[in-house]
Amino acid sequence: MLFSYDTDDILFTVLTASEGLRNAISGGIYNTDRPEGSAKEDITINTISINGEMPQTGESNVNIHVPDLNLKINNQEQYKANRERLREITRLVVSVLEDASVEGLLFWVSSSTTIAEDAIKQHYTNLRITWNIHKTNN
């Protein structure tokens, strides 16, 4: 049986194994929490739920954090989502996840949404990962 920290570790291992992804972001890839006050492009991983029956099913999040752009619109400073960087990094993360193969389990991106973090002038793409686990080595 796998637990939430196991699925977090699997996603972390898959994402950090990609040198291209690690080099594409200004920050890091973190298993659960990112550093407090980070103003970098970071990726965080957490599992929402995983059941205890075989086959196991569950859901995790992969969040792609990107600082907002500071723009001057109508002579007023405003912060807006850096949609190009969100798009670029999200596509790379999805590609890495789609190419991954882990024996005994399947996972896929089941949904995505972009969420504003106005208080810290950032947006993040939330990728929902769905799990279907048929066997484990535990």
BATORVEX-114722 format. One line per field, with one value per atom (N, C-alpha, C, O): residue number from 1; residue in three letters; atom name; x, y, z. Coordinates in pm, whole numbers, padded with zeros to 5 digits, always signed. Layout:
BATORVEX-114722
num: (NUM  ...)
residuo: (ala  ...)
atomo: (CA  ...)
u: (X  ...)
v: (Y  ...)
w: (Z  ...)
END
This chain:
BATORVEX-114722
num: (1  1  1  1  2  2  2  2  3  3  3  3  4  4  4  4  5  5  5  5  6  6  6  6  7  7  7  7  8  8  8  8  9  9  9  9  10  10  10  10  11  11  11  11  12  12  12  12  13  13  13  13  14  14  14  14  15  15  15  15  16  16  16  16  17  17  17  17  18  18  18  18  19  19  19  19  20  20  20  20  21  21  21  21  22  22  22  22  23  23  23  23  24  24  24  24  25  25  25  25  26  26  26  26  27  27  27  27  28  28  28  28  29  29  29  29  30  30  30  30  31  31  31  31  32  32  32  32  33  33  33  33  34  34  34  34  35  35  35  35  36  36  36  36  37  37  37  37  38  38  38  38  39  39  39  39  40  40  40  40  41  41  41  41  42  42  42  42  43  43  43  43  44  44  44  44  45  45  45  45  46  46  46  46  47  47  47  47  48  48  48  48  49  49  49  49  50  50  50  50  51  51  51  51  52  52  52  52  53  53  53  53  54  54  54  54  55  55  55  55  56  56  56  56  57  57  57  57  58  58  58  58  59  59  59  59  60  60  60  60  61  61  61  61  62  62  62  62  63  63  63  63  64  64  64  64  65  65  65  65  66  66  66  66  67  67  67  67  68  68  68  68  69  69  69  69  70  70  70  70  71  71  71  71  72  72  72  72  73  73  73  73  74  74  74  74  75  75  75  75  76  76  76  76  77  77  77  77  78  78  78  78  79  79  79  79  80  80  80  80  81  81  81  81  82  82  82  82  83  83  83  83  84  84  84  84  85  85  85  85  86  86  86  86  87  87  87  87  88  88  88  88  89  89  89  89  90  90  90  90  91  91  91  91  92  92  92  92  93  93  93  93  94  94  94  94  95  95  95  95  96  96  96  96  97  97  97  97  98  98  98  98  99  99  99  99  100  100  100  100  101  101  101  101  102  102  102  102  103  103  103  103  104  104  104  104  105  105  105  105  106  106  106  106  107  107  107  107  108  108  108  108  109  109  109  109  110  110  110  110  111  111  111  111  112  112  112  112  113  113  113  113  114  114  114  114  115  115  115  115  116  116  116  116  117  117  117  117  118  118  118  118  119  119  119  119  120  120  120  120  121  121  121  121  122  122  122  122  123  123  123  123  124  124  124  124  125  125  125  125  126  126  126  126  127  127  127  127  128  128  128  128  129  129  129  129  130  130  130  130  131  131  131  131  132  132  132  132  133  133  133  133  134  134  134  134  135  135  135  135  136  136  136  136  137  137  137  137  138  138  138  138)
residuo: (met  met  met  met  leu  leu  leu  leu  phe  phe  phe  phe  ser  ser  ser  ser  tyr  tyr  tyr  tyr  asp  asp  asp  asp  thr  thr  thr  thr  asp  asp  asp  asp  asp  asp  asp  asp  ile  ile  ile  ile  leu  leu  leu  leu  phe  phe  phe  phe  thr  thr  thr  thr  val  val  val  val  leu  leu  leu  leu  thr  thr  thr  thr  ala  ala  ala  ala  ser  ser  ser  ser  glu  glu  glu  glu  gly  gly  gly  gly  leu  leu  leu  leu  arg  arg  arg  arg  asn  asn  asn  asn  ala  ala  ala  ala  ile  ile  ile  ile  ser  ser  ser  ser  gly  gly  gly  gly  gly  gly  gly  gly  ile  ile  ile  ile  tyr  tyr  tyr  tyr  asn  asn  asn  asn  thr  thr  thr  thr  asp  asp  asp  asp  arg  arg  arg  arg  pro  pro  pro  pro  glu  glu  glu  glu  gly  gly  gly  gly  ser  ser  ser  ser  ala  ala  ala  ala  lys  lys  lys  lys  glu  glu  glu  glu  asp  asp  asp  asp  ile  ile  ile  ile  thr  thr  thr  thr  ile  ile  ile  ile  asn  asn  asn  asn  thr  thr  thr  thr  ile  ile  ile  ile  ser  ser  ser  ser  ile  ile  ile  ile  asn  asn  asn  asn  gly  gly  gly  gly  glu  glu  glu  glu  met  met  met  met  pro  pro  pro  pro  gln  gln  gln  gln  thr  thr  thr  thr  gly  gly  gly  gly  glu  glu  glu  glu  ser  ser  ser  ser  asn  asn  asn  asn  val  val  val  val  asn  asn  asn  asn  ile  ile  ile  ile  his  his  his  his  val  val  val  val  pro  pro  pro  pro  asp  asp  asp  asp  leu  leu  leu  leu  asn  asn  asn  asn  leu  leu  leu  leu  lys  lys  lys  lys  ile  ile  ile  ile  asn  asn  asn  asn  asn  asn  asn  asn  gln  gln  gln  gln  glu  glu  glu  glu  gln  gln  gln  gln  tyr  tyr  tyr  tyr  lys  lys  lys  lys  ala  ala  ala  ala  asn  asn  asn  asn  arg  arg  arg  arg  glu  glu  glu  glu  arg  arg  arg  arg  leu  leu  leu  leu  arg  arg  arg  arg  glu  glu  glu  glu  ile  ile  ile  ile  thr  thr  thr  thr  arg  arg  arg  arg  leu  leu  leu  leu  val  val  val  val  val  val  val  val  ser  ser  ser  ser  val  val  val  val  leu  leu  leu  leu  glu  glu  glu  glu  asp  asp  asp  asp  ala  ala  ala  ala  ser  ser  ser  ser  val  val  val  val  glu  glu  glu  glu  gly  gly  gly  gly  leu  leu  leu  leu  leu  leu  leu  leu  phe  phe  phe  phe  trp  trp  trp  trp  val  val  val  val  ser  ser  ser  ser  ser  ser  ser  ser  ser  ser  ser  ser  thr  thr  thr  thr  thr  thr  thr  thr  ile  ile  ile  ile  ala  ala  ala  ala  glu  glu  glu  glu  asp  asp  asp  asp  ala  ala  ala  ala  ile  ile  ile  ile  lys  lys  lys  lys  gln  gln  gln  gln  his  his  his  his  tyr  tyr  tyr  tyr  thr  thr  thr  thr  asn  asn  asn  asn  leu  leu  leu  leu  arg  arg  arg  arg  ile  ile  ile  ile  thr  thr  thr  thr  trp  trp  trp  trp  asn  asn  asn  asn  ile  ile  ile  ile  his  his  his  his  lys  lys  lys  lys  thr  thr  thr  thr  asn  asn  asn  asn  asn  asn  asn  asn)
atomo: (N  CA  C  O  N  CA  C  O  N  CA  C  O  N  CA  C  O  N  CA  C  O  N  CA  C  O  N  CA  C  O  N  CA  C  O  N  CA  C  O  N  CA  C  O  N  CA  C  O  N  CA  C  O  N  CA  C  O  N  CA  C  O  N  CA  C  O  N  CA  C  O  N  CA  C  O  N  CA  C  O  N  CA  C  O  N  CA  C  O  N  CA  C  O  N  CA  C  O  N  CA  C  O  N  CA  C  O  N  CA  C  O  N  CA  C  O  N  CA  C  O  N  CA  C  O  N  CA  C  O  N  CA  C  O  N  CA  C  O  N  CA  C  O  N  CA  C  O  N  CA  C  O  N  CA  C  O  N  CA  C  O  N  CA  C  O  N  CA  C  O  N  CA  C  O  N  CA  C  O  N  CA  C  O  N  CA  C  O  N  CA  C  O  N  CA  C  O  N  CA  C  O  N  CA  C  O  N  CA  C  O  N  CA  C  O  N  CA  C  O  N  CA  C  O  N  CA  C  O  N  CA  C  O  N  CA  C  O  N  CA  C  O  N  CA  C  O  N  CA  C  O  N  CA  C  O  N  CA  C  O  N  CA  C  O  N  CA  C  O  N  CA  C  O  N  CA  C  O  N  CA  C  O  N  CA  C  O  N  CA  C  O  N  CA  C  O  N  CA  C  O  N  CA  C  O  N  CA  C  O  N  CA  C  O  N  CA  C  O  N  CA  C  O  N  CA  C  O  N  CA  C  O  N  CA  C  O  N  CA  C  O  N  CA  C  O  N  CA  C  O  N  CA  C  O  N  CA  C  O  N  CA  C  O  N  CA  C  O  N  CA  C  O  N  CA  C  O  N  CA  C  O  N  CA  C  O  N  CA  C  O  N  CA  C  O  N  CA  C  O  N  CA  C  O  N  CA  C  O  N  CA  C  O  N  CA  C  O  N  CA  C  O  N  CA  C  O  N  CA  C  O  N  CA  C  O  N  CA  C  O  N  CA  C  O  N  CA  C  O  N  CA  C  O  N  CA  C  O  N  CA  C  O  N  CA  C  O  N  CA  C  O  N  CA  C  O  N  CA  C  O  N  CA  C  O  N  CA  C  O  N  CA  C  O  N  CA  C  O  N  CA  C  O  N  CA  C  O  N  CA  C  O  N  CA  C  O  N  CA  C  O  N  CA  C  O  N  CA  C  O  N  CA  C  O  N  CA  C  O  N  CA  C  O  N  CA  C  O  N  CA  C  O  N  CA  C  O  N  CA  C  O  N  CA  C  O  N  CA  C  O  N  CA  C  O  N  CA  C  O  N  CA  C  O  N  CA  C  O  N  CA  C  O  N  CA  C  O  N  CA  C  O  N  CA  C  O  N  CA  C  O  N  CA  C  O  N  CA  C  O)
u: (+00084  +00000  +00089  +00192  +00046  +00115  +00038  -00085  +00110  +00052  +00079  +00154  +00019  +00031  +00176  +00214  +00258  +00398  +00470  +00568  +00424  +00484  +00452  +00541  +00326  +00291  +00359  +00399  +00373  +00450  +00593  +00647  +00653  +00792  +00806  +00905  +00706  +00710  +00708  +00790  +00616  +00610  +00737  +00788  +00787  +00911  +01027  +01103  +01039  +01146  +01133  +01232  +01011  +00989  +01026  +01096  +00981  +01006  +01151  +01207  +01213  +01353  +01450  +01563  +01406  +01492  +01509  +01600  +01421  +01428  +01520  +01483  +01639  +01733  +01677  +01697  +01606  +01546  +01448  +01444  +01368  +01272  +01345  +01313  +01441  +01516  +01583  +01588  +01636  +01704  +01608  +01647  +01482  +01385  +01323  +01265  +01335  +01272  +01377  +01490  +01339  +01434  +01446  +01543  +01348  +01348  +01374  +01464  +01293  +01317  +01189  +01079  +01207  +01097  +01091  +01191  +00975  +00964  +00855  +00746  +00888  +00795  +00713  +00759  +00600  +00502  +00529  +00481  +00604  +00614  +00731  +00841  +00706  +00815  +00871  +00805  +00989  +01046  +00956  +00902  +00941  +00862  +00917  +01038  +00827  +00866  +00930  +00985  +00926  +00989  +00924  +00802  +01007  +00960  +01015  +01032  +01042  +01096  +00990  +00881  +01025  +00940  +00965  +01071  +00867  +00880  +00771  +00666  +00799  +00701  +00684  +00783  +00559  +00532  +00441  +00363  +00453  +00381  +00311  +00371  +00186  +00118  +00007  -00052  -00022  -00129  -00251  -00242  -00366  -00493  -00548  -00586  -00553  -00608  -00558  -00524  -00553  -00523  -00594  -00582  -00668  -00744  -00657  -00542  -00711  -00634  -00668  -00619  -00751  -00790  -00720  -00685  -00698  -00637  -00746  -00838  -00743  -00640  -00663  -00776  -00553  -00562  -00588  -00538  -00665  -00687  -00664  -00673  -00635  -00612  -00589  -00595  -00562  -00537  -00425  -00415  -00343  -00233  -00238  -00308  -00164  -00148  -00003  +00088  +00019  +00148  +00118  +00044  +00176  +00152  +00276  +00387  +00254  +00362  +00346  +00257  +00433  +00425  +00513  +00630  +00455  +00529  +00496  +00379  +00599  +00574  +00500  +00521  +00414  +00341  +00434  +00541  +00389  +00460  +00415  +00297  +00509  +00479  +00466  +00565  +00343  +00315  +00261  +00200  +00283  +00225  +00114  +00140  -00011  -00128  -00205  -00245  -00226  -00292  -00224  -00290  -00090  -00008  -00026  +00000  -00069  -00087  -00013  -00027  +00068  +00141  +00045  -00035  +00052  -00036  +00042  +00141  -00003  +00057  -00040  -00157  +00011  -00070  +00001  +00124  -00075  -00019  +00080  +00055  +00191  +00289  +00245  +00302  +00145  +00081  +00178  +00166  +00271  +00366  +00454  +00476  +00505  +00589  +00505  +00550  +00385  +00297  +00272  +00281  +00242  +00215  +00338  +00328  +00453  +00577  +00615  +00645  +00613  +00653  +00549  +00584  +00420  +00315  +00327  +00316  +00350  +00366  +00485  +00478  +00592  +00711  +00681  +00718  +00616  +00581  +00489  +00511  +00387  +00295  +00369  +00343  +00460  +00540  +00622  +00628  +00686  +00766  +00676  +00713  +00560  +00469  +00415  +00405  +00382  +00329  +00433  +00399  +00559  +00667  +00711  +00784  +00668  +00713  +00646  +00531  +00722  +00670  +00717  +00837  +00620  +00652  +00577  +00455  +00651  +00592  +00482  +00500  +00369  +00261  +00164  +00069  +00185  +00090  +00078  +00167  -00034  -00060  -00095  -00160  -00053  -00100  -00108  -00033  -00198  -00217  -00271  -00325  -00254  -00307  -00456  -00493  -00540  -00684  -00751  -00861  -00685  -00740  -00631  -00527  -00659  -00568  -00648  -00754  -00595  -00655  -00545  -00443  -00567  -00472  -00535  -00651  -00458  -00509  -00421  -00298  -00485  -00413  -00378  -00457  -00258  -00214  -00184  -00069  -00290  -00277  -00187  -00112  -00192  -00116  +00035  +00109  +00080  +00224  +00257  +00369  +00158  +00175  +00232  +00333  +00162  +00199  +00072  -00036  +00087  -00017  +00045  +00166  -00040  +00011  -00088  -00209  -00031  -00111  -00120  -00019  -00243  -00266  -00297  -00398  -00210  -00235  -00285  -00217  -00402  -00456  -00411  -00436  -00346  -00294  -00384  -00411  -00429  -00511  -00426  -00350  -00440  -00361  -00448  -00565  -00388  -00446  -00331  -00249  -00326  -00212  -00256  -00345  -00194  -00233  -00148  -00196  -00022  +00063  +00177  +00216  +00230  +00345  +00448  +00418  +00567  +00673  +00677  +00763  +00582  +00581  +00519  +00510)
v: (-00118  +00000  +00125  +00130  +00225  +00353  +00453  +00444  +00548  +00655  +00788  +00792  +00894  +01023  +01068  +01126  +01042  +01084  +01002  +01051  +00878  +00798  +00858  +00868  +00897  +00955  +01091  +01126  +01167  +01291  +01262  +01330  +01160  +01125  +01079  +01110  +01004  +00958  +01078  +01087  +01171  +01290  +01373  +01423  +01388  +01464  +01400  +01470  +01269  +01198  +01214  +01240  +01200  +01215  +01355  +01371  +01457  +01595  +01636  +01701  +01598  +01639  +01562  +01606  +01448  +01373  +01445  +01414  +01540  +01613  +01734  +01836  +01720  +01833  +01952  +02066  +01925  +02033  +02114  +02237  +02046  +02116  +02193  +02309  +02129  +02198  +02324  +02426  +02317  +02433  +02539  +02653  +02501  +02593  +02688  +02790  +02656  +02741  +02814  +02767  +02932  +03012  +02965  +02998  +02889  +02841  +02692  +02640  +02623  +02481  +02400  +02452  +02270  +02175  +02126  +02078  +02139  +02111  +02008  +02011  +01918  +01817  +01880  +01881  +01929  +01999  +02150  +02220  +02201  +02346  +02408  +02352  +02526  +02603  +02698  +02721  +02751  +02842  +02965  +03021  +03003  +03121  +03243  +03265  +03323  +03446  +03429  +03525  +03311  +03288  +03374  +03379  +03441  +03520  +03459  +03528  +03329  +03259  +03169  +03153  +03113  +03014  +02880  +02820  +02836  +02714  +02615  +02653  +02489  +02383  +02312  +02273  +02295  +02225  +02105  +02104  +02006  +01880  +01849  +01865  +01806  +01755  +01662  +01677  +01566  +01471  +01507  +01535  +01507  +01541  +01419  +01425  +01307  +01185  +01063  +01070  +00952  +00823  +00718  +00719  +00629  +00531  +00414  +00403  +00328  +00217  +00082  -00020  +00080  -00045  -00062  +00036  -00189  -00213  -00238  -00313  -00182  -00086  +00046  +00089  +00108  +00236  +00346  +00340  +00443  +00562  +00684  +00676  +00795  +00916  +01035  +01026  +01149  +01272  +01350  +01356  +01409  +01494  +01627  +01640  +01723  +01852  +01871  +01837  +01926  +01983  +02128  +02159  +02219  +02362  +02430  +02411  +02511  +02581  +02730  +02796  +02781  +02919  +03010  +02979  +03124  +03219  +03360  +03396  +03442  +03581  +03658  +03634  +03749  +03833  +03933  +03965  +03980  +04088  +04221  +04240  +04312  +04447  +04533  +04563  +04572  +04646  +04784  +04807  +04876  +05009  +05017  +05015  +05026  +05032  +05157  +05176  +05244  +05373  +05452  +05508  +05454  +05526  +05476  +05550  +05353  +05295  +05162  +05076  +05147  +05023  +04913  +04929  +04800  +04687  +04557  +04548  +04457  +04325  +04232  +04221  +04165  +04074  +03940  +03934  +03835  +03701  +03698  +03754  +03632  +03609  +03482  +03374  +03499  +03386  +03308  +03186  +03376  +03306  +03210  +03096  +03256  +03167  +03055  +02941  +03086  +02982  +02876  +02756  +02921  +02829  +02744  +02623  +02809  +02740  +02633  +02519  +02670  +02576  +02466  +02349  +02501  +02400  +02296  +02176  +02340  +02244  +02152  +02032  +02205  +02124  +02023  +01906  +02065  +01974  +01863  +01746  +01899  +01798  +01699  +01579  +01747  +01658  +01560  +01441  +01609  +01522  +01417  +01300  +01458  +01364  +01261  +01143  +01305  +01213  +01111  +00998  +01149  +01058  +00962  +00867  +00987  +00905  +00767  +00751  +00670  +00534  +00478  +00469  +00439  +00382  +00249  +00245  +00141  +00007  -00006  +00034  -00063  -00093  +00019  +00003  +00135  +00243  +00331  +00339  +00397  +00495  +00627  +00629  +00736  +00867  +00956  +00938  +01051  +01141  +01274  +01284  +01376  +01509  +01506  +01491  +01521  +01513  +01650  +01659  +01755  +01891  +01993  +01963  +02116  +02226  +02355  +02372  +02444  +02576  +02672  +02630  +02800  +02902  +02981  +03023  +03001  +03064  +03183  +03175  +03295  +03416  +03410  +03366  +03455  +03476  +03625  +03667  +03704  +03849  +03903  +03999  +03844  +03895  +03891  +03973  +03797  +03788  +03817  +03795  +03868  +03909  +03794  +03808  +03682  +03565  +03493  +03513  +03409  +03317  +03179  +03164  +03077  +02943  +02859  +02876  +02768  +02669  +02548  +02496  +02504  +02383  +02270  +02274  +02169  +02048  +01942  +01911  +01887  +01780  +01647  +01621  +01566  +01437  +01328  +01327  +01237  +01124  +00998  +00974  +00919  +00796  +00672  +00670  +00568  +00434  +00338  +00313  +00283  +00204  +00058  +00026  -00031  -00171  -00260  -00360  -00226  -00305  -00219  -00121  -00256  -00186  -00290  -00409  -00242  -00329  -00335  -00401  -00267  -00264  -00388  -00401)
w: (+00000  +00000  +00000  +00067  -00077  -00077  +00008  +00021  +00064  +00143  +00071  -00026  +00120  +00053  +00040  -00062  +00140  +00129  +00022  -00036  -00006  -00113  -00250  -00335  -00271  -00401  -00419  -00530  -00310  -00318  -00362  -00449  -00302  -00336  -00480  -00546  -00530  -00670  -00764  -00856  -00743  -00828  -00817  -00917  -00696  -00675  -00753  -00819  -00744  -00815  -00965  -01034  -01017  -01161  -01208  -01308  -01135  -01178  -01161  -01249  -01050  -01029  -01119  -01139  -01174  -01265  -01399  -01476  -01428  -01555  -01542  -01484  -01598  -01595  -01671  -01631  -01781  -01858  -01776  -01786  -01696  -01610  -01500  -01475  -01436  -01329  -01382  -01313  -01504  -01563  -01615  -01636  -01637  -01696  -01595  -01633  -01466  -01364  -01283  -01267  -01231  -01154  -01010  -00942  -00963  -00825  -00818  -00884  -00737  -00716  -00724  -00744  -00707  -00701  -00556  -00503  -00493  -00350  -00322  -00379  -00233  -00187  -00074  +00040  -00101  -00019  -00016  -00105  +00081  +00100  +00026  +00021  -00032  -00092  +00015  +00116  -00007  +00093  +00115  +00021  +00240  +00272  +00201  +00197  +00145  +00080  -00056  -00111  -00113  -00242  -00350  -00361  -00427  -00541  -00669  -00770  -00666  -00781  -00844  -00790  -00957  -01023  -00953  -00967  -00878  -00799  -00837  -00888  -00811  -00828  -00695  -00632  -00652  -00527  -00554  -00649  -00468  -00483  -00351  -00244  -00357  -00238  -00280  -00387  -00196  -00223  -00141  -00021  -00207  -00143  -00072  +00045  -00144  -00085  -00160  -00279  -00090  -00150  -00065  +00057  -00130  -00052  -00010  -00053  +00073  +00127  +00066  +00113  -00037  -00100  -00234  -00300  -00274  -00405  -00507  -00476  -00626  -00663  -00591  -00569  -00554  -00486  -00589  -00701  -00549  -00630  -00542  -00420  -00605  -00529  -00618  -00740  -00553  -00625  -00557  -00435  -00641  -00594  -00669  -00770  -00619  -00686  -00723  -00647  -00840  -00878  -00907  -01001  -00828  -00842  -00898  -00849  -01002  -01071  -01040  -01094  -00954  -00906  -00992  -01019  -01036  -01118  -01069  -01056  -01042  -01002  -01111  -01230  -01070  -01164  -01232  -01182  -01347  -01416  -01358  -01328  -01341  -01296  -01421  -01487  -01452  -01575  -01544  -01439  -01636  -01625  -01730  -01850  -01681  -01769  -01734  -01619  -01834  -01812  -01701  -01613  -01706  -01609  -01466  -01371  -01452  -01320  -01313  -01400  -01207  -01188  -01147  -01054  -01218  -01189  -01201  -01273  -01128  -01135  -01207  -01170  -01310  -01391  -01404  -01396  -01424  -01440  -01556  -01663  -01534  -01641  -01715  -01696  -01799  -01866  -01955  -01968  -02017  -02104  -02025  -02066  -01911  -01828  -01767  -01761  -01722  -01670  -01778  -01751  -01899  -02009  -02042  -02057  -02052  -02089  -01985  -02020  -01858  -01753  -01739  -01720  -01748  -01736  -01847  -01820  -01969  -02079  -02055  -02085  -02003  -01975  -01864  -01877  -01758  -01648  -01698  -01668  -01774  -01827  -01916  -01909  -01997  -02083  -02001  -02033  -01896  -01809  -01743  -01737  -01694  -01629  -01728  -01695  -01849  -01949  -01994  -02030  -01993  -02036  -01927  -01954  -01803  -01690  -01691  -01732  -01645  -01634  -01500  -01473  -01416  -01287  -01279  -01290  -01260  -01260  -01154  -01039  -01195  -01103  -01078  -01002  -01143  -01122  -01244  -01328  -01250  -01354  -01287  -01182  -01348  -01304  -01426  -01522  -01421  -01534  -01484  -01374  -01568  -01537  -01572  -01688  -01471  -01493  -01506  -01560  -01458  -01474  -01444  -01386  -01487  -01456  -01442  -01502  -01360  -01342  -01298  -01244  -01321  -01277  -01164  -01173  -01058  -00936  -00901  -00906  -00866  -00826  -00679  -00596  -00648  -00509  -00495  -00491  -00488  -00490  -00380  -00403  -00263  -00148  -00174  -00119  -00256  -00283  -00429  -00474  -00503  -00643  -00729  -00797  -00721  -00799  -00844  -00788  -00946  -00988  -00990  -00999  -00982  -01001  -01081  -01072  -01159  -01228  -01137  -01091  -01111  -01033  -01129  -01200  -01132  -01208  -01111  -01013  -01136  -01055  -01116  -01234  -01037  -01080  -01022  -00902  -01107  -01064  -01065  -01159  -00960  -00942  -00958  -00921  -01014  -01019  -00994  -01082  -00873  -00828  -00816  -00737  -00894  -00900  -00812  -00758  -00796  -00709  -00659  -00723  -00546  -00491  -00446  -00434  -00422  -00374  -00221  -00163  -00157  -00009  +00049  +00172)
END
